[in-house]
Amino acid sequence: MADRDSLVAAVARQGAAVRELKKNGGAAADITAAVVELNALKAQLNALAEPVGIVVNKKALEDLLLRKMFVVPSFEIYGGVGGFYDFGPPGAAVKTNLLNLWRRHFLLEDDVLEIECTNIMPEVVLKTSGHVDRFTDLMVKCTKSGECYRADKLVEDFIENLLAKNASALTSEEQEKHRLVATKAESLTPDEMHAVIQEYGIVSPGHGAVLSAPVPFNLMFQCHIGPEGHNVGYLRPETAQGIFLNFRRLLEYNAGKIPFGCAQIGNAFRNEIAPRGGLIRVREFQQAEIEWFVHPEDKSHAKFSQVASQRLTLFPKANQLTTGKTVVLTVREAVDQKLIANESLAYYLARTASFVAQLGIDMDRVRFRQHLDTEMAHYACDCWDLEIQLSTGWVECAGHADRSCYDLQVHAAKSKVEMVGTLKYDAPRAVDVVDIKVNKGKVGKAFKSDMVLVNKALEALRVDDAAALAFEATLAEAGTADLHVDGKSFTFARDMWSAAKVTKMVSEEKFVPSVIEPSFGVGRILTAVFEHTFYAREGDEKRGVMAFPAVIAPIKVAVLPLSNAKEFNPVVQDLERKLRAVCRSLSVCAAMWKRGGLVFV
């Protein structure tokens, strides 16, 4: 039998093949065969013993976090609402200390700017960025209680239970048929999902009632800005958009210099249909993000030499599809081998590793996993996730992406506000440019009421040299050329428009910056910190210990008098005063100390 790493790689490889077939509209028979092979590999993998992971008493840890008020359910006296949590005094203190360390480690070290933007955004912002159309899941509702469920997860859970209860009664072909339905559940249309629910007779888990027809559910929280109710807004699904919208002013504040970075720490919101996993998947969560703007053709980093010899545990995409094993390389080796796309991205991977090492995280259970080609957005160059092994498996806690600045481009196009950087040359350079001339009088007279659409099409030609020269070639050959925009066609005559390639002397270059984006999920990192620092005292499993490093510990020192005698009071109070000037301290009376009532160690 193959070893576990090889099977993990085979599952990843086959999963990528299935996604590629679906993406390219492959034949149903080919997809079915690929999914059958994928499920067979998964079955082999599940048959192997799980690797030794983090041994942690989850129940004891959860009890401690709740009892000592690190993290508690929000609105608890009213029964709580799924996906919302409050941080109690020690939890809030740990989080504050973690974020202060994050600021010192990332922002102060590299002179990264920091801003704070609003949680509510108007619809036009998120429509332009693609969130309004993209952030959806199919939802069904219990017709008796009104409780809502995420349809694909309901189907997956139902089929998983069906197979578990009827494994001996079903043939292998029948089992594969059911597994294929579960695999496809996430990509089904509303009508297809409804047909599956009807076929399997799936009812609401809570009441056994009929489910409503599936409907697309946008995961953003919608609101209305102002009393009239006409201006639709949303709670932001990520913090990054605020930085992109302020790029022009940030660049000016930074004296026009690129590269530069801007960070934001703040809450983001995602109206999860069925949140789960504690702080891992919630409806309101905190992000700490950096957008590091660079010239698209120069992604070097001034401080790369400082991290070049640092060793990282990497899980490259090639290994995910072959050996299933991680590799340990220096940062310089990873860049020289073109495993990591560039110095700036590699620099932030190294800095992230140094950051989590200070949090009490076991670095033997930390890796950076590279996104497979089928996982990346079309505009991304390279992406790596910081993954930390928890008792539930490997969990993504931070993402690092090298991407062309898609957001700047779409916001500039929609708002008509230029969002570019400037590279000044040491001496003027001769460059080839496409010079476009428009006879505005004749164009306006010809198209009149359609000028909004025509101008939109002409602007697209102005920023696409290849398209402009192709349009010019058609005009030169035929005397007319059709310009297509939004389903309409406009015929241009030779005397309306022209384009020619010319050589000009220029002293500067305008460019849309690329961005390196490290994005940290604060709640997920805290979950890892809690698991990795928790242990039960030997011989007394009921006494849990949170072995926080001092830098993030909620309380740095405790004053523990051995006696309550009054003559000790002046000394104790003076010591407490001096300690509180530099850190949070805890004063405990002698009686409490002798009873073992100290909360933190």
C-alpha positions in Angstrom: 0.0 0.0 0.0 1.2 3.5 -0.8 2.5 5.7 2.1 0.3 8.4 3.4 2.2 11.3 1.8 2.0 9.7 -1.6 -1.8 9.2 -1.2 -2.2 12.8 0.0 -0.4 13.9 -3.2 -2.5 11.6 -5.4 -5.8 13.0 -3.8 -4.6 16.6 -4.4 -3.6 15.7 -8.0 -6.9 14.0 -8.8 -8.9 16.8 -7.1 -7.1 19.3 -9.3 -8.0 17.2 -12.4 -11.7 17.1 -11.4 -11.7 20.9 -10.9 -10.1 21.4 -14.3 -12.6 19.2 -16.0 -15.5 21.1 -14.4 -14.0 24.5 -15.2 -13.5 23.6 -18.9 -16.9 22.0 -19.3 -15.7 18.5 -19.7 -17.9 15.6 -20.7 -20.2 14.2 -18.0 -18.7 10.8 -18.4 -15.2 12.1 -18.0 -16.1 14.0 -14.9 -17.8 11.0 -13.4 -14.8 8.7 -14.1 -12.5 11.3 -12.5 -14.7 11.7 -9.4 -14.9 7.9 -9.0 -11.1 7.7 -9.1 -10.8 10.6 -6.6 -13.2 8.9 -4.2 -11.3 5.6 -4.5 -8.1 7.5 -3.5 -9.8 9.2 -0.6 -11.0 5.8 0.6 -7.4 4.4 0.6 -6.3 7.5 2.4 -9.0 7.2 5.1 -8.0 3.6 5.6 -4.6 4.5 6.7 -3.9 5.5 10.3 -4.0 9.2 10.9 -0.6 10.8 11.5 0.2 11.8 15.0 -1.0 15.4 15.4 -1.6 17.7 18.3 -2.8 15.8 21.3 -5.1 18.1 23.2 -8.0 17.6 25.5 -10.5 19.7 23.5 -13.2 19.4 26.1 -10.9 20.6 28.9 -9.6 23.4 26.7 -13.1 24.6 25.7 -14.2 24.4 29.3 -11.2 26.5 30.5 -11.7 29.1 27.7 -15.4 29.4 28.7 -15.0 29.2 32.5 -12.2 31.7 32.7 -13.9 33.9 30.1 -11.3 33.9 27.4 -14.0 33.5 24.7 -17.8 33.2 25.4 -20.9 33.1 23.2 -22.3 36.5 22.4 -25.8 37.2 23.7 -25.5 34.2 26.0 -28.4 35.1 28.3 -30.7 35.0 25.4 -29.5 31.7 24.1 -26.8 33.1 21.8 -26.6 33.4 18.0 -24.4 31.1 16.0 -21.1 32.6 14.7 -20.8 35.4 17.2 -18.3 35.4 20.1 -17.2 37.9 22.8 -13.7 38.1 24.2 -13.6 38.3 28.0 -10.9 40.2 30.0 -8.1 37.6 29.5 -9.1 36.8 25.9 -9.3 40.5 25.0 -5.9 41.1 26.6 -4.3 38.3 24.7 -5.8 39.6 21.4 -4.6 43.1 22.2 -1.1 42.0 23.0 -1.0 39.9 19.8 -2.1 42.8 17.7 0.4 45.1 19.4 3.1 42.6 18.6 1.9 42.4 15.0 2.1 46.1 14.7 5.7 46.2 16.0 6.8 43.2 14.0 5.3 44.3 10.6 4.5 47.9 10.6 7.2 49.6 12.6 9.9 47.4 11.1 9.1 48.4 7.5 7.5 51.9 8.0 4.2 50.5 6.9 1.3 53.0 7.1 -1.8 52.2 9.0 -5.4 53.4 8.3 -8.8 52.7 9.8 -11.8 52.6 7.4 -15.5 52.3 8.0 -17.2 48.9 8.4 -20.1 50.0 6.1 -19.5 50.4 2.4 -21.9 51.6 -0.3 -23.1 49.1 -2.8 -21.1 50.6 -5.7 -17.8 49.7 -4.0 -18.6 46.0 -3.5 -20.4 45.8 -6.8 -17.2 47.0 -8.6 -14.9 44.7 -6.6 -17.2 41.7 -7.5 -18.3 40.9 -4.0 -22.0 41.6 -4.6 -22.1 39.0 -7.4 -19.6 36.5 -6.1 -20.3 36.1 -2.4 -23.3 33.7 -2.6 -24.2 30.2 -1.4 -27.4 28.3 -2.0 -29.8 28.3 1.0 -32.9 26.3 1.9 -35.3 27.0 4.7 -37.3 24.7 7.0 -41.0 25.4 6.2 -42.0 24.7 9.8 -39.5 26.6 11.9 -38.0 29.0 9.3 -34.5 27.8 10.2 -32.1 28.2 7.3 -29.4 25.7 6.1 -26.6 25.8 3.5 -28.0 23.5 0.8 -24.7 21.9 -0.3 -23.6 21.0 3.2 -27.1 19.6 3.9 -26.8 17.3 0.9 -23.2 16.3 1.8 -24.1 15.5 5.4 -27.2 13.5 4.3 -25.3 11.4 1.8 -22.4 10.8 4.3 -25.0 9.5 6.8 -26.7 7.5 4.1 -23.5 5.7 3.1 -22.5 5.2 6.7 -25.8 3.5 7.6 -26.2 1.4 4.4 -22.6 0.6 3.5 -23.2 -3.2 3.4 -26.6 -2.9 1.5 -25.3 -0.7 -1.3 -23.2 -1.9 -4.2 -19.9 -0.1 -5.0 -21.5 1.4 -8.1 -24.4 2.8 -6.0 -22.0 4.2 -3.4 -20.0 6.0 -6.1 -23.2 7.4 -7.6 -24.1 8.9 -4.2 -20.6 10.2 -3.6 -20.6 11.9 -7.0 -23.8 13.8 -6.1 -22.1 15.0 -2.8 -19.0 16.0 -4.7 -21.0 18.1 -7.2 -23.3 19.7 -4.5 -21.2 22.9 -4.2 -21.5 23.6 -8.0 -25.2 22.8 -8.5 -27.6 25.4 -9.8 -30.7 26.2 -7.7 -32.9 23.9 -10.0 -30.4 21.1 -9.9 -30.1 21.4 -6.1 -33.8 21.3 -5.7 -34.0 18.2 -7.8 -31.4 16.4 -5.6 -33.2 17.4 -2.4 -36.4 16.0 -3.8 -34.8 12.8 -5.1 -33.2 12.0 -1.7 -36.2 13.2 0.3 -34.0 15.5 2.4 -35.9 17.3 5.1 -34.9 19.8 7.8 -32.6 18.2 10.4 -34.3 20.0 13.3 -38.0 19.3 12.6 -38.1 16.8 9.7 -40.2 19.3 7.8 -40.2 20.0 4.0 -37.5 22.3 2.8 -38.1 25.4 0.6 -36.7 25.6 -2.9 -33.0 26.6 -2.9 -32.2 30.3 -3.4 -28.9 32.1 -3.8 -28.0 33.8 -0.6 -25.5 36.7 -0.5 -23.1 36.2 2.4 -22.7 40.0 2.9 -24.8 41.8 5.5 -27.0 44.3 3.7 -28.1 47.6 5.2 -29.6 50.9 4.1 -27.7 54.2 4.5 -29.8 57.1 5.5 -33.6 57.4 6.4 -34.8 57.3 2.8 -33.7 53.7 2.3 -32.5 54.3 -1.2 -28.8 54.0 -0.6 -27.9 50.3 -0.2 -24.8 49.4 1.8 -23.1 46.4 3.2 -21.0 45.5 6.1 -17.6 45.0 4.6 -16.6 41.4 3.8 -12.9 42.2 4.0 -10.7 45.1 5.2 -8.6 45.4 2.0 -11.1 47.4 -0.1 -10.7 50.5 2.2 -7.0 50.5 1.5 -7.5 50.3 -2.3 -10.1 53.1 -2.3 -7.6 55.3 -0.4 -4.6 54.4 -2.6 -4.4 57.8 -4.3 -4.2 59.7 -1.0 -1.9 57.2 0.6 0.5 57.5 -2.3 0.5 61.3 -2.0 1.0 61.0 1.8 4.0 58.8 1.0 5.5 61.5 -1.3 4.7 59.4 -4.4 7.2 56.7 -3.5 6.7 53.1 -4.4 7.2 50.5 -3.0 5.2 51.3 0.2 2.8 49.4 2.4 -0.4 50.2 4.1 -2.1 48.1 6.8 -5.5 47.9 8.5 -6.7 46.0 11.5 -10.5 45.7 11.7 -13.6 43.6 11.7 -15.0 42.0 8.6 -18.4 40.3 8.3 -19.7 37.3 6.5 -23.3 36.1 7.0 -22.5 32.4 7.1 -25.5 30.2 6.7 -24.1 27.6 9.1 -21.1 28.8 11.1 -19.0 26.2 12.9 -15.7 25.4 14.5 -15.6 28.2 17.2 -13.5 31.1 16.0 -12.5 29.3 12.8 -15.7 30.2 10.9 -17.7 33.0 12.3 -20.0 35.8 11.1 -17.9 38.7 12.5 -14.2 38.3 12.6 -11.1 40.4 12.8 -8.5 40.7 10.1 -5.0 42.2 10.0 -4.0 42.9 6.5 -1.1 44.6 4.7 -1.1 45.8 1.1 2.5 46.2 -0.1 2.5 48.1 -3.4 5.3 47.4 -5.8 6.3 48.1 -9.5 5.0 45.1 -11.5 8.4 44.6 -13.0 10.5 45.1 -9.8 9.4 43.0 -6.8 12.7 43.0 -5.0 12.8 43.9 -1.3 15.3 46.2 0.3 15.5 43.9 3.4 15.5 40.6 1.6 19.1 39.9 2.7 18.0 40.1 6.4 15.8 37.0 5.9 17.6 35.2 3.1 19.2 32.6 5.3 16.0 31.9 7.3 14.6 28.3 6.8 11.0 27.7 5.9 8.9 24.6 5.8 7.2 24.8 2.3 4.5 22.7 0.7 4.9 23.5 -3.0 2.1 22.8 -5.5 4.3 20.3 -7.3 4.8 18.3 -4.1 1.1 18.4 -3.4 0.6 16.6 -6.7 3.5 14.2 -6.5 5.3 13.2 -3.2 2.9 14.9 -0.7 5.9 15.9 1.3 7.0 19.3 2.5 10.5 20.7 1.9 12.7 22.9 4.1 14.6 25.6 2.2 16.2 28.9 3.0 14.3 31.9 1.7 17.1 32.6 -0.8 17.0 29.0 -2.1 13.3 29.2 -2.6 13.5 32.4 -4.6 16.6 31.3 -6.6 14.7 28.0 -7.5 11.7 30.2 -8.5 9.6 28.2 -6.0 8.5 31.5 -4.4 7.8 34.1 -7.1 9.8 37.0 -5.9 11.7 38.6 -3.0 8.9 40.7 -1.6 6.5 37.7 -1.3 9.4 35.6 0.2 10.2 38.4 2.6 6.7 38.4 4.0 6.6 34.6 4.3 9.8 34.7 6.4 8.5 37.6 8.5 5.2 35.7 9.1 7.1 32.6 10.3 9.1 34.8 12.7 5.9 36.4 14.0 4.0 33.1 14.8 7.2 31.7 16.4 6.8 34.4 19.1 3.2 33.4 19.9 4.0 30.0 21.4 3.1 28.1 18.3 4.9 24.8 17.8 6.9 25.5 14.6 7.1 21.8 13.8 3.4 22.1 13.1 3.6 25.1 10.8 3.9 25.1 7.0 3.4 27.4 4.1 1.2 25.7 1.4 1.3 27.0 -2.1 -2.0 27.3 -3.9 -2.6 25.0 -6.8 -3.2 26.6 -10.2 -6.8 25.6 -10.0 -7.2 27.5 -6.7 -5.8 30.9 -7.7 -7.7 33.8 -9.2 -6.9 34.5 -12.8 -5.0 37.7 -11.9 -2.8 36.1 -9.2 0.8 35.2 -9.7 1.6 33.2 -6.6 -0.2 32.5 -3.4 1.0 30.8 -0.1 -1.1 30.1 3.0 0.3 29.9 6.5 -1.2 26.6 7.8 -1.0 25.6 11.4 -1.8 22.0 12.5 -4.6 21.9 15.1 -6.5 18.9 16.6 -8.9 19.2 13.7 -6.2 19.1 11.0 -4.3 21.8 9.0 -6.0 25.2 9.2 -5.3 28.2 7.1 -4.5 31.1 9.4 -3.0 33.7 7.0 -2.8 34.1 3.3 0.1 35.7 1.2 -0.7 36.6 -2.4 1.3 38.2 -5.2 -1.4 39.7 -7.4 -1.7 42.3 -10.1 -3.8 45.0 -8.6 -7.1 44.0 -10.0 -8.9 46.1 -7.4 -7.1 49.3 -8.3 -7.9 48.7 -12.0 -11.6 48.1 -11.6 -12.1 50.9 -9.1 -10.2 53.3 -11.4 -12.3 52.3 -14.4 -15.6 52.7 -12.5 -14.8 55.9 -10.6 -12.8 57.6 -13.4 -10.1 58.4 -10.9 -6.6 57.5 -11.9 -4.9 55.1 -9.5 -1.3 54.8 -10.8 2.2 55.2 -9.6 5.0 57.1 -11.3 8.5 55.9 -12.0 10.9 58.8 -12.8 13.8 58.0 -15.0 17.3 59.2 -14.4 17.4 60.5 -17.9 14.8 60.8 -20.7 14.1 57.6 -22.6 12.8 57.0 -26.1 9.7 54.8 -26.0 7.2 53.6 -28.5 3.6 54.7 -27.8 0.3 54.6 -29.6 -0.8 58.1 -30.4 -4.7 58.3 -30.8 -6.5 61.2 -32.3 -10.3 61.5 -32.1 -12.4 64.0 -34.2 -14.8 64.8 -31.4 -17.0 67.0 -33.6 -17.7 64.3 -36.2 -18.0 61.5 -33.6 -20.4 63.5 -31.5 -22.5 64.4 -34.5 -22.7 60.8 -35.7 -23.6 59.1 -32.4 -25.3 61.9 -30.4 -27.3 60.2 -27.6 -25.1 57.1 -27.6 -22.0 59.1 -26.7 -21.8 57.6 -23.2 -21.4 54.1 -24.7 -19.1 55.3 -27.5 -16.8 57.1 -25.0 -16.6 53.9 -22.9 -15.5 52.0 -26.0 -13.0 54.6 -27.0 -11.5 54.7 -23.5 -11.0 50.9 -23.7 -9.0 51.4 -26.9 -6.9 54.1 -25.3 -5.6 51.7 -22.7 -5.2 48.7 -25.0 -2.5 49.4 -27.6 -3.0 46.1 -29.4 -6.7 46.6 -29.8 -6.2 50.2 -30.9 -3.7 49.2 -33.6 -6.0 46.4 -34.8 -8.9 48.9 -35.0 -6.7 51.3 -37.0 -5.7 48.5 -39.4 -9.3 47.8 -40.1 -10.1 51.5 -40.7 -7.1 51.8 -43.0 -8.0 48.8 -45.1 -11.8 49.1 -45.3 -12.4 52.8 -44.6 -14.8 51.9 -41.8 -14.7 49.8 -38.7 -17.3 48.7 -36.2 -16.8 49.4 -32.5 -18.7 47.0 -30.2 -19.8 47.8 -26.7 -22.5 46.5 -24.4 -24.2 44.6 -27.2 -24.3 47.6 -29.5 -22.3 48.3 -32.6 -21.1 51.7 -33.9 -19.6 52.2 -37.3 -16.6 54.6 -37.5 -15.5 56.3 -40.7 -11.9 56.9 -41.6 -12.0 60.7 -40.7 -13.4 60.1 -37.2 -10.5 58.3 -35.5 -6.9 57.4 -36.1 -4.0 55.7 -34.3 -0.3 55.5 -35.0 2.8 54.1 -33.3 5.2 56.9 -32.6 8.4 57.4 -30.7 8.5 59.9 -27.8 11.1 61.0 -25.3 9.7 60.5 -21.8 11.1 61.2 -18.4 8.7 59.1 -16.4 6.5 56.0 -16.5 3.0 55.6 -15.2 2.0 52.2 -14.0 -0.7 50.3 -12.0 1.1 48.8 -9.0 1.1 45.1 -8.2 0.4 44.3 -4.6 1.8 41.7 -2.2 -0.9 41.0 0.3 -0.3 39.2 3.7 -3.7 38.8 5.3 -4.1 37.4 8.8 -7.2 35.8 10.4 -6.9 37.0 14.0 -9.4 34.5 15.4 -7.8 31.6 13.7 -4.4 32.5 15.0 -5.8 32.9 18.5 -7.4 29.4 18.2 -3.9 28.0 17.3 -2.3 29.9 20.2 -4.9 28.5 22.6 -4.4 24.9 21.4 -0.6 25.0 21.2 -0.1 26.6 24.7 -2.6 24.6 26.6 -1.7 21.6 28.8 -3.0 19.9 31.9 -0.7 19.6 34.9 0.8 16.2 35.4 -1.2 14.2 37.9 -4.0 16.8 38.0 -5.7 16.9 34.6 -8.4 19.2 35.9 -6.0 22.0 36.3 -5.4 23.4 32.9 -2.5 25.7 32.1 -2.2 28.3 29.3 1.6 28.6 28.8 1.5 31.9 27.0 4.8 33.6 26.0 5.2 36.7 28.1 4.8 39.0 25.1 1.1 38.0 24.7 0.3 36.9 28.2 -2.8 38.7 29.6 -1.1 39.2 32.9 2.6 39.5 33.1 3.2 39.2 36.8 1.3 38.4 40.0 1.9 39.8 43.5 1.5 36.9 46.0 1.9 38.0 49.6 2.4 35.1 52.0 0.5 36.9 54.8 -2.3 39.4 55.1 -0.6 41.2 57.9 -1.1 45.0 57.7 2.6 45.8 57.9 3.1 44.2 54.5 0.5 46.5 52.8 2.8 49.5 52.1 5.4 47.3 50.5 2.9 45.4 48.5 1.0 48.5 47.3 4.3 50.2 46.3 5.3 47.1 44.3 1.9 46.9 42.6 2.1 50.6 41.6 5.5 50.2 40.0 4.5 47.1 38.2 1.3 48.6 36.8 3.4 51.4 35.3 4.9 48.9 32.8 2.4 46.0 32.5 -0.9 44.5 33.7 -0.4 42.7 37.0 -2.5 40.6 39.3 -2.7 41.1 43.1 -3.8 38.1 45.1 -4.5 38.0 48.8 -2.7 35.5 51.0 -5.9 33.5 51.7 -6.6 33.1 47.9 -3.0 32.2 47.2 -3.0 29.5 49.8 -6.3 28.0 48.4 -4.7 27.8 45.0 -7.1 30.3 43.5 -4.6 31.9 41.1 -6.1 31.9 37.6 -3.0 32.5 35.5 0.4 30.8 35.7 
